[in-house]
Each structure stands twice: as structure tokens, then as C-alpha cells.
Amino acid sequence: MSASEYDAELDARGLFCPEPVMMLHNRINDVEPGGVLRVVATDPSTTRDIPRFCQFLGHELVGRAESGDLFIYLIRRGT
């Protein structure tokens, strides 16, 4: 995922539930509606929590990947 694919980034490496989603809740507001936020996390619970966050708050999970112990998400902010 290159930097041209997203508008902002949240580095949540080393944080554990519920911190990554709490930080995501704040950081997504810094992104313009329709913009994409890249989230990098190491907590496996984000594989459950981030898709639910998007579903409940009207954001679109446009991409996700795992690389070793990293979980990477691309989230398009809803309106």
C-alpha cells in the first residue's frame, strides 16, 4: 500500500484493545469525508474490532492486509 492510496495514517503498533479503536475514533475525524486513513496495528483483536467500527459508524473498510505481526487497514471515512 503506497502513500498515494491514503490521506492520513494512524500507527497503533504496540497498543492493545481498546486503545487502537479509541485512537481510530479520534483520528478518523482528522480525515475529510471520502478520504482514506491507513491504520497499522499489532493487536490481533483489531481484525474483529476495526471492521465492526466501520460498520457501526458508516465508514468503509476498503482494504486490509497482514504482514507478519502487523495488521494494516485502509478505511474510507463516511460522511
Contact map, one row per residue, 1 for C-alpha under 8 A:
1110100000000000000000000000000000000000000000000000000000000000000000000000000
1111110000000000000000000000000000000000000000000000000000000000000000000000000
1111111000000000000000000000000000000000000000000000000000000000000000000000000
0111111000000000000000000000000000000000000000000000000000000000000000000000000
1111111000000000000000000000000000010000000000000000000000000000000000000000000
0111111110000000000000000000000000111100000000000000000000000000000000000100000
0011111110000000000000000000001000111100000000000000000000000000000000000000000
0000011111000000000000000000001000011100000000000000000000000000000000000000000
0000011111100000000000000000000000001111000000000000000000000000000000000000000
0000000111110000000000110010000000001111000000000000000000000000000000000000000
0000000011111000000000000000000000000011100000000000000000000000000000000000000
0000000001111110000100100000000000000011110000000000000000000000000000000000000
0000000000111110000000000000000000000001111000000000000000000000000001000000000
0000000000011111000000000000000000000000111000000000000000000000000000000000000
0000000000011111101100000000000000000000111000000000000000000000000000000000000
0000000000000111111100000000000000000000001000000000000000000000000000000000000
0000000000000011111110000000000000000000001011000000000000000000000000000000000
0000000000000001111111000000000000000000000000000000000000000000000000000000000
0000000000000011111111100000000000000000000000000000000000000000000000000000000
0000000000010011111111110000000000000000100001000000000000000000000000000000000
0000000000000000111111111000000000000000000001001100100000000000000000000000000
0000000000000000011111111100000000000000000000000000000000000000000000000000000
0000000001010000001111111110000000000000000000000000000000000000000000000000000
0000000001000000000111111111000000000010000000000000000000000000000000000000000
0000000000000000000011111111100000000000000000000000000000000000000000000000000
0000000000000000000001111111110000000000000000000000000000000000000000000000000
0000000001000000000000111111111000000000000000000000000000000000000000000000000
0000000000000000000000011111111000001000000000000000000000000000000000000000100
0000000000000000000000001111111100000000000000000000000000000000000000000000000
0000000000000000000000000111111100000000000000000000000000000000000000000000000
0000001100000000000000000011111110111000000000000000000000000000000000000000100
0000000000000000000000000000111111100000000000000000000000000000000000000000100
0000000000000000000000000000001111100000000000000000000000000000000000000001111
0000000000000000000000000000000111110000000000000000000000000000000000000001111
0000011000000000000000000000001111111000000000000000000000000000000000000001100
0000111100000000000000000000001001111100000000000000000000000000000000000111100
0000011111000000000000000001001000111110000000000000000000000000000000001111100
0000011111000000000000000000000000011111000000000000000000000000000000011110000
0000000011110000000000010000000000001111100000000000000000000000000000111110000
0000000011111000000000000000000000000111110000000000000000000000000001111000000
0000000000111110000100000000000000000011111001000000000000000000000001110000000
0000000000011110000000000000000000000001111100000000000000000000000011100000000
0000000000001111100000000000000000000000111111000000000000000000000000100000000
0000000000000000000000000000000000000000011111100000000000000000000000100000000
0000000000000000100000000000000000000000001111111000000000000000000000000000000
0000000000000000100110000000000000000000101111111110000000000000000000100000000
0000000000000000000000000000000000000000000111111110000000000000000000100000000
0000000000000000000000000000000000000000000011111111000000000000000000000000000
0000000000000000000010000000000000000000000011111111100000000000000000000000000
0000000000000000000010000000000000000000000001111111110000000000000000000000000
0000000000000000000000000000000000000000000001111111111000001000000000000000000
0000000000000000000000000000000000000000000000011111111100000000000000000000000
0000000000000000000010000000000000000000000000001111111110100000000000000000000
0000000000000000000000000000000000000000000000000111111111111000000000000010000
0000000000000000000000000000000000000000000000000011111111110000000000000000000
0000000000000000000000000000000000000000000000000001111111100000000000000000000
0000000000000000000000000000000000000000000000000000111111100000000000000000010
0000000000000000000000000000000000000000000000000000011111110000000000000000111
0000000000000000000000000000000000000000000000000000111111111000000000000011110
0000000000000000000000000000000000000000000000000000011001111100000000000011110
0000000000000000000000000000000000000000000000000010010000111111000000001111000
0000000000000000000000000000000000000000000000000000000000011111000000001111000
0000000000000000000000000000000000000000000000000000000000001111100000001110000
0000000000000000000000000000000000000000000000000000000000001111110000111100000
0000000000000000000000000000000000000000000000000000000000000011111000111000000
0000000000000000000000000000000000000000000000000000000000000001111111110000000
0000000000000000000000000000000000000000000000000000000000000000111111110000000
0000000000000000000000000000000000000000000000000000000000000000011111000000000
0000000000000000000000000000000000000000010000000000000000000000011111100000000
0000000000001000000000000000000000000001110000000000000000000000011111110000000
0000000000000000000000000000000000000011111101100000000000000001111011111000000
0000000000000000000000000000000000000111100000000000000000000001111001111100000
0000000000000000000000000000000000001111000000000000000000001111100000111110000
0000010000000000000000000000000000011110000000000000000000001111000000011111000
0000000000000000000000000000000000011110000000000000010000111110000000001111100
0000000000000000000000000000000011111000000000000000000000111100000000000111110
0000000000000000000000000001001111111000000000000000000001110000000000000011111
0000000000000000000000000000000011000000000000000000000011110000000000000001111
0000000000000000000000000000000011000000000000000000000001000000000000000000111
